[in-house]
Amino acid sequence: MQGKTVVMTGATSGIGEVAAVKLAAMGARIVAVARNPKRGEATLARLNEVAPGLAHRIFYADLAQLADMRRVAAEIAVAEPRIDVLINNAGAMFANRQLTQDGFEMTFALDHLSYFVVTMGLRERLLASAPARIVNTSSEAHRGARFDIDDLQTEKYTSLQAYARAKLENILFTRELARRLKGTSVTVNALHPGFVATRFGHESGGIISPLLKLVQRFAISPEKGAETIIYLASSPEVADVSGEYFSNCKPLAPARAAQDDGLAAALWQKSVALTGADWPQ
Ligand SMILES: NC(=O)c1ccc[n+]([C@@H]2O[C@H](COP(=O)([O-])OP(=O)(O)OC[C@H]3O[C@@H](n4cnc5c(N)ncnc54)[C@H](OP(=O)(O)O)[C@@H]3O)[C@@H](O)[C@H]2O)c1
């Protein structure tokens, strides 16, 4: 990874932070997006300790808000002439239905739209830096989604259903983007990290937070959970692989809905209509 620049969301905690630190140790320069200055500075300090002299950087944004998604992507595009790898990883689950300032259901905005808008905002840089890679953190939770393209805001809310849908959207987004990227040397893949003991769910509220903290005793470590992200971001084995879903560093067939090209195209069109961002064919 020497000489490569990796842009990453969700790099201040859990599997994202482990992946950022390990990729930095492999020689990558990390450009992280954080929402909290204290957590951002702590991650930057860790990166500089493990891999000094690489000019790692932190940009700040609340990735649940459309204006922030757009602004941070534009700032990074101006500041970074090369982007070799983009890792969309920031995500969360919310016990109660909340709307963002834009009127979007919070899980949909953070877990899907931020991947979409940040990637679109870095399009020119990724294409200009080819061969380049995009890595999208999804989840096996996608298999529980009862997806409805006309109900992207999950009006009849349960936290699990909103989360499962968003993680399905990560795979559909990956699939449609891979189709649009054919003929370029930019690849895009999605992954499930495993059930990992991180801060995931700790701020969800309701019963989710204590419940997750309890069952996370049986979860794998963030070091183990970060392995597939690191593999997709760096391994020569997957340099030419695109549009796939991985678990344990191996391709895995996702749910049938996640393999539906019509659904992937429909989600793309709706995401364009909602955000104004696009990646023309
Ligand atoms: N843990 C699991 O078992 C598991 C399983 C499958 C998939 N995943 C997926 O893995 C990814 C990473 O999760 P994790 O387990 O590492 O959880 P985590 O420890 O809670 O990390 C989540 C990351 O996302 C960031 N984030 C959350 N909301 C944000 C916002 N509004 N704006 C900007 N950044 C925001 C967090 O920032 P702060 O540091 O400021 O909180 C943190 O860096 C998520 O996409 C999750 O869906 C996790």
The ligand as an SDF file (V2000), in Angstrom:
LIG
                    3D

 48 52  0  0  0  0  0  0  0  0999 V2000
  -20.2230   -4.7480   14.4410 N   0  0  0  0  0  0  0  0  0  0  0  0
  -20.8250   -5.6600   13.7090 C   0  0  0  0  0  0  0  0  0  0  0  0
  -21.1300   -6.7770   14.1850 O   0  0  0  0  0  0  0  0  0  0  0  0
  -21.1470   -5.3770   12.2650 C   0  0  0  0  0  0  0  0  0  0  0  0
  -21.6850   -6.4340   11.4960 C   0  0  0  0  0  0  0  0  0  0  0  0
  -21.9730   -6.1960   10.1630 C   0  0  0  0  0  0  0  0  0  0  0  0
  -21.7440   -4.9580    9.6130 C   0  0  0  0  0  0  0  0  0  0  0  0
  -21.2410   -3.9300   10.3840 N   0  0  0  0  0  0  0  0  0  0  0  0
  -21.0170   -2.6370    9.7350 C   0  0  0  0  0  0  0  0  0  0  0  0
  -19.6740   -2.2360    9.9530 O   0  0  0  0  0  0  0  0  0  0  0  0
  -19.5610   -0.8150    9.8350 C   0  0  0  0  0  0  0  0  0  0  0  0
  -18.7120   -0.2840   10.9790 C   0  0  0  0  0  0  0  0  0  0  0  0
  -19.3400   -0.5900   12.1900 O   0  0  0  0  0  0  0  0  0  0  0  0
  -18.5730   -0.9600   13.5510 P   0  0  0  0  0  0  0  0  0  0  0  0
  -19.0940   -2.2910   13.9740 O   0  0  0  0  0  0  0  0  0  0  0  0
  -17.1170   -0.7470   13.4290 O   0  0  0  0  0  0  0  0  0  0  0  0
  -19.2790    0.1160   14.5130 O   0  0  0  0  0  0  0  0  0  0  0  0
  -18.7290    1.3790   15.3590 P   0  0  0  0  0  0  0  0  0  0  0  0
  -17.6080    0.9660   16.2380 O   0  0  0  0  0  0  0  0  0  0  0  0
  -19.9470    1.9620   15.9810 O   0  0  0  0  0  0  0  0  0  0  0  0
  -18.1630    2.3660   14.2060 O   0  0  0  0  0  0  0  0  0  0  0  0
  -19.0430    3.1030   13.3950 C   0  0  0  0  0  0  0  0  0  0  0  0
  -18.2680    4.2080   12.7120 C   0  0  0  0  0  0  0  0  0  0  0  0
  -19.1830    5.0310   11.9520 O   0  0  0  0  0  0  0  0  0  0  0  0
  -19.0410    6.3860   12.3780 C   0  0  0  0  0  0  0  0  0  0  0  0
  -20.3120    7.1180   12.2730 N   0  0  0  0  0  0  0  0  0  0  0  0
  -21.4940    6.7820   12.8300 C   0  0  0  0  0  0  0  0  0  0  0  0
  -22.4240    7.7390   12.5760 N   0  0  0  0  0  0  0  0  0  0  0  0
  -21.7980    8.6930   11.8410 C   0  0  0  0  0  0  0  0  0  0  0  0
  -22.2060    9.9290   11.2990 C   0  0  0  0  0  0  0  0  0  0  0  0
  -23.4570   10.4000   11.4510 N   0  0  0  0  0  0  0  0  0  0  0  0
  -21.3040   10.6590   10.5950 N   0  0  0  0  0  0  0  0  0  0  0  0
  -20.0230   10.2190   10.4380 C   0  0  0  0  0  0  0  0  0  0  0  0
  -19.5780    9.0580   10.9420 N   0  0  0  0  0  0  0  0  0  0  0  0
  -20.4510    8.3040   11.6430 C   0  0  0  0  0  0  0  0  0  0  0  0
  -18.5810    6.2970   13.8090 C   0  0  0  0  0  0  0  0  0  0  0  0
  -18.0290    7.5190   14.2630 O   0  0  0  0  0  0  0  0  0  0  0  0
  -17.7720    7.7920   15.8640 P   0  0  0  0  0  0  0  0  0  0  0  0
  -16.4250    7.1980   16.1780 O   0  0  0  0  0  0  0  0  0  0  0  0
  -17.8120    9.2760   15.9700 O   0  0  0  0  0  0  0  0  0  0  0  0
  -18.8780    7.1160   16.6250 O   0  0  0  0  0  0  0  0  0  0  0  0
  -17.5830    5.1520   13.7040 C   0  0  0  0  0  0  0  0  0  0  0  0
  -16.3660    5.6040   13.1520 O   0  0  0  0  0  0  0  0  0  0  0  0
  -20.9880   -0.2920    9.7910 C   0  0  0  0  0  0  0  0  0  0  0  0
  -21.3210    0.0310    8.4510 O   0  0  0  0  0  0  0  0  0  0  0  0
  -21.8140   -1.4760   10.2730 C   0  0  0  0  0  0  0  0  0  0  0  0
  -23.1290   -1.4520    9.7180 O   0  0  0  0  0  0  0  0  0  0  0  0
  -20.9330   -4.1320   11.6880 C   0  0  0  0  0  0  0  0  0  0  0  0
  1  2  1  0
  2  3  2  0
  2  4  1  0
  4  5  1  0
  4 48  2  0
  5  6  2  0
  6  7  1  0
  7  8  2  0
  8  9  1  0
  8 48  1  0
  9 10  1  0
  9 46  1  0
 10 11  1  0
 11 12  1  0
 11 44  1  0
 12 13  1  0
 13 14  1  0
 14 15  2  0
 14 16  1  0
 14 17  1  0
 17 18  1  0
 18 19  2  0
 18 20  1  0
 18 21  1  0
 21 22  1  0
 22 23  1  0
 23 24  1  0
 23 42  1  0
 24 25  1  0
 25 26  1  0
 25 36  1  0
 26 27  1  0
 26 35  1  0
 27 28  2  0
 28 29  1  0
 29 30  1  0
 29 35  2  0
 30 31  1  0
 30 32  2  0
 32 33  1  0
 33 34  2  0
 34 35  1  0
 36 37  1  0
 36 42  1  0
 37 38  1  0
 38 39  2  0
 38 40  1  0
 38 41  1  0
 42 43  1  0
 44 45  1  0
 44 46  1  0
 46 47  1  0
M  CHG  2   8   1  16  -1
M  END
$$$$
